[in-house]
Amino acid sequence: MKFFSLLISLLLITCSSVGAQDWAKAKLEKSPRHSEWVTVKEGERNIRSFITYPEVKGKAPSVVVIHEIFGLSDWVRSVADQLAAAGYIAIAPDLLSGTASGGGGTDGFSGEDAVRKAVSGLPPEQITKDLNAVTSYVSKLPAANGKVAVAGFCWGGGQTFRFASDNPNIRKAFVFYGSAPEEAELKRIVAPVEGFYAENDARINATIDQTIASMKKLGKQYKPVVYKGAGHGFMRAGEAPDAKAGNKEARSKAWKRWLEVLRKM
């Protein structure tokens, strides 16, 4: 746990700025799919979550989307909408719910630095309880078939790996440029873990070999892929209007792989 906490602290220092996301917000405003804000209860906590539904005839599988260290942004919500376009119910909880002044969440903080600091300071036990509550909520929706995967980016990628070790009901875990918890936690993982990493991300990539060794030793399924020419945060950066070629190509390949694995859930 100490090692994982250190990696989270490093994320606070080294994650690239999220910047303006008008382009992501514009995509959401043009979406034909139904989306809404819901409140998920976890004890005394109210977890404000963005959920979007696919346009399908039957019941659909679900994906819990864990935000970056930048909180629940327009881009993260747009990812949920894109998953809905592909046929999945997607729910993105604001894990900062109730932590801002006045009881607000991500939008209640004064700026990006304040959000980053608040996210990095969230208690792991609270995060797990929140994610368990959201997972249970989405799995029981009338439109859901009960199958739930989890995915996260940057800080959320690390939380995805950790959450997979805490919830045995998760069907698949998709870790986007996030580090793994310690081996004692890895041994509890049931779901197959798919890793998505950038070539130009030495800090995170330095942890991959040890994770491979630990997961193999424990008999767990873990498939990491490193995308050439990409930098940390390429799923978001690769969608931006000014996206670099390496990030854009990596995002395209990773998205295709993500959907291919999801279809086997």
Beta strands, then each sheet from edge to edge (+ up, - down):
strand 1: 35-42
strand 2: 45-52
strand 3: 60-66
strand 4: 89-93
strand 5: 144-153
strand 6: 173-176
strand 7: 193-200
strand 8: 222-231
sheet 1: 1+ 2- 4+ 3+ 5+ 6+ 7+ 8+
end
